[in-house]
Amino acid sequence: MTENLGLPQSTMPASCSELSQRDQRSLVFQLLYAMDASEYESSLESIAENFSREYGCLIFPHDQVFITARSVISSREIVDEEIKKLLANWRFERLGMITRLLMRYALWELMYTDTPASVVINEAVELAKGFAEDNAFRFVNGLLDEWCKQNERIVSCTEVVD
């Protein structure tokens, strides 16, 4: 009998559909980041394939992670117009790449899914805390909350705790 040396029992990579919702959101964000970094010149399929190889988490075109990323990408112009409406005394181009992508993803979810606004905002804030510059989570929280007020989306429990 061989001793377990801390290596996975199976050599088969896991499917991204087996990840927690939070981890799937993070993966969608990372796909969006890779697409934006490549200025949308790479295909989402090739980026997903690279992620699958690199991280051992299979991303198939029929997975929700892939479908979500594709939808956010195809809706980005519409969603970006919504972001621009929220930016009083601030130019869209001045937003940091990560903040812009987090806002795009969260607003897409608010606009096109039935996910409760409080969940969307909380997840966007958590992603901002993990990936964005210091205090960007407050900016993200404020803009998303304002969008919900303007669009009559009910938000509860959206206060950010440091």
C-alpha positions as CSV (number, residue, x, y, z in Angstrom):
1,M,0.0,0.0,0.0
2,T,1.4,3.4,-1.0
3,E,1.5,6.2,1.5
4,N,-0.5,9.4,0.7
5,L,2.1,12.1,0.2
6,G,-0.4,14.9,0.1
7,L,-1.1,14.4,-3.5
8,P,-4.7,14.2,-4.8
9,Q,-6.2,10.7,-4.9
10,S,-7.3,11.2,-8.5
11,T,-5.2,12.5,-11.3
12,M,-8.4,13.8,-13.0
13,P,-8.9,17.5,-12.8
14,A,-12.0,18.6,-11.0
15,S,-14.9,20.3,-12.9
16,C,-15.4,23.9,-12.1
17,S,-19.1,23.1,-11.6
18,E,-18.0,21.3,-8.4
19,L,-16.7,24.5,-6.9
20,S,-18.6,26.6,-4.4
21,Q,-20.6,29.5,-5.7
22,R,-18.0,32.0,-4.3
23,D,-15.2,30.1,-6.1
24,Q,-17.2,30.0,-9.3
25,R,-17.7,33.8,-9.1
26,S,-14.0,34.2,-8.5
27,L,-13.2,32.1,-11.6
28,V,-15.7,34.1,-13.7
29,F,-13.9,37.2,-12.6
30,Q,-10.5,35.8,-13.5
31,L,-11.8,34.8,-17.0
32,L,-13.1,38.4,-17.4
33,Y,-9.7,39.7,-16.3
34,A,-7.8,37.5,-18.7
35,M,-10.1,38.6,-21.6
36,D,-9.8,42.3,-20.8
37,A,-6.0,42.0,-20.4
38,S,-5.8,40.4,-23.8
39,E,-8.0,43.3,-25.1
40,Y,-10.6,40.7,-26.2
41,E,-8.2,39.4,-28.9
42,S,-8.0,35.9,-27.4
43,S,-11.0,33.7,-27.4
44,L,-12.8,32.8,-24.2
45,E,-12.4,29.2,-25.2
46,S,-8.6,29.4,-25.4
47,I,-8.4,31.3,-22.1
48,A,-10.7,28.7,-20.4
49,E,-8.5,25.9,-21.9
50,N,-5.4,27.6,-20.5
51,F,-7.0,28.0,-17.0
52,S,-8.1,24.3,-17.1
53,R,-4.5,23.2,-17.8
54,E,-2.9,25.6,-15.4
55,Y,-5.2,25.2,-12.4
56,G,-6.5,21.7,-12.9
57,C,-10.1,22.9,-12.9
58,L,-11.9,22.0,-16.1
59,I,-14.0,24.7,-17.7
60,F,-16.3,23.5,-20.4
61,P,-18.4,25.7,-22.7
62,H,-21.5,24.2,-21.1
63,D,-20.4,25.1,-17.6
64,Q,-22.2,28.0,-15.9
65,V,-18.8,29.7,-15.3
66,F,-18.2,29.8,-19.0
67,I,-21.7,30.8,-19.9
68,T,-21.7,33.6,-17.4
69,A,-18.3,34.9,-18.5
70,R,-19.5,34.9,-22.2
71,S,-22.7,36.7,-21.3
72,V,-20.9,39.4,-19.3
73,I,-18.5,39.9,-22.1
74,S,-21.2,40.2,-24.8
75,S,-23.2,42.6,-22.6
76,R,-20.3,44.8,-21.6
77,E,-21.2,47.9,-23.6
78,I,-24.7,48.0,-22.2
79,V,-23.5,47.4,-18.7
80,D,-20.7,49.9,-19.0
81,E,-23.3,52.6,-19.9
82,E,-25.0,51.8,-16.6
83,I,-21.7,52.2,-14.8
84,K,-21.1,55.5,-16.5
85,K,-24.5,56.8,-15.2
86,L,-23.3,56.2,-11.7
87,L,-20.0,58.0,-11.9
88,A,-20.7,61.6,-10.8
89,N,-17.6,63.7,-11.3
90,W,-15.6,60.6,-12.3
91,R,-14.6,59.4,-15.8
92,F,-15.1,55.7,-16.6
93,E,-11.6,55.5,-18.1
94,R,-10.2,56.5,-14.6
95,L,-11.6,53.4,-13.0
96,G,-9.0,50.8,-12.3
97,M,-9.2,47.7,-14.5
98,I,-10.2,45.4,-11.6
99,T,-12.8,47.8,-10.2
100,R,-14.3,48.3,-13.6
101,L,-14.5,44.5,-14.2
102,L,-16.0,43.9,-10.7
103,M,-18.6,46.6,-11.4
104,R,-19.3,45.2,-14.8
105,Y,-19.8,41.6,-13.5
106,A,-21.9,42.7,-10.5
107,L,-24.1,45.0,-12.6
108,W,-24.6,42.4,-15.2
109,E,-25.8,40.0,-12.5
110,L,-28.2,42.7,-11.1
111,M,-29.5,43.4,-14.6
112,Y,-29.8,39.9,-16.0
113,T,-30.3,37.4,-13.2
114,D,-32.7,37.0,-10.3
115,T,-29.9,36.8,-7.7
116,P,-30.8,38.9,-4.7
117,A,-29.2,42.3,-4.8
118,S,-27.7,41.8,-1.3
119,V,-25.9,38.6,-2.5
120,V,-24.6,40.3,-5.6
121,I,-23.3,43.3,-3.7
122,N,-21.8,41.2,-0.9
123,E,-20.0,39.0,-3.4
124,A,-18.7,42.0,-5.4
125,V,-17.4,43.5,-2.2
126,E,-15.6,40.3,-1.2
127,L,-14.1,40.1,-4.7
128,A,-13.0,43.7,-4.4
129,K,-11.4,43.1,-1.0
130,G,-9.5,40.1,-2.5
131,F,-8.4,41.6,-5.8
132,A,-8.8,45.4,-6.0
133,E,-6.9,48.2,-4.6
134,D,-7.4,49.3,-0.9
135,N,-10.9,50.6,-0.1
136,A,-12.2,49.9,-3.6
137,F,-14.7,47.7,-2.0
138,R,-16.4,50.8,-0.5
139,F,-16.6,52.4,-3.9
140,V,-18.0,49.2,-5.4
141,N,-20.5,48.9,-2.6
142,G,-21.7,52.5,-2.9
143,L,-22.2,52.4,-6.6
144,L,-24.0,49.1,-6.6
145,D,-26.2,50.2,-3.8
146,E,-27.0,53.4,-5.7
147,W,-27.8,51.5,-8.9
148,C,-30.2,49.3,-6.9
149,K,-32.0,52.4,-5.5
150,Q,-32.3,54.0,-8.9
151,N,-33.6,50.8,-10.4
152,E,-35.8,49.8,-7.5
153,R,-34.0,46.6,-6.7
154,I,-34.5,45.8,-3.1
155,V,-31.3,45.7,-1.1
156,S,-31.0,44.4,2.4
157,C,-28.0,43.8,4.6
158,T,-25.6,45.6,2.2
159,E,-23.7,47.6,4.9
160,V,-20.0,46.8,4.5
161,V,-18.2,45.7,7.6
162,D,-14.4,46.3,7.7
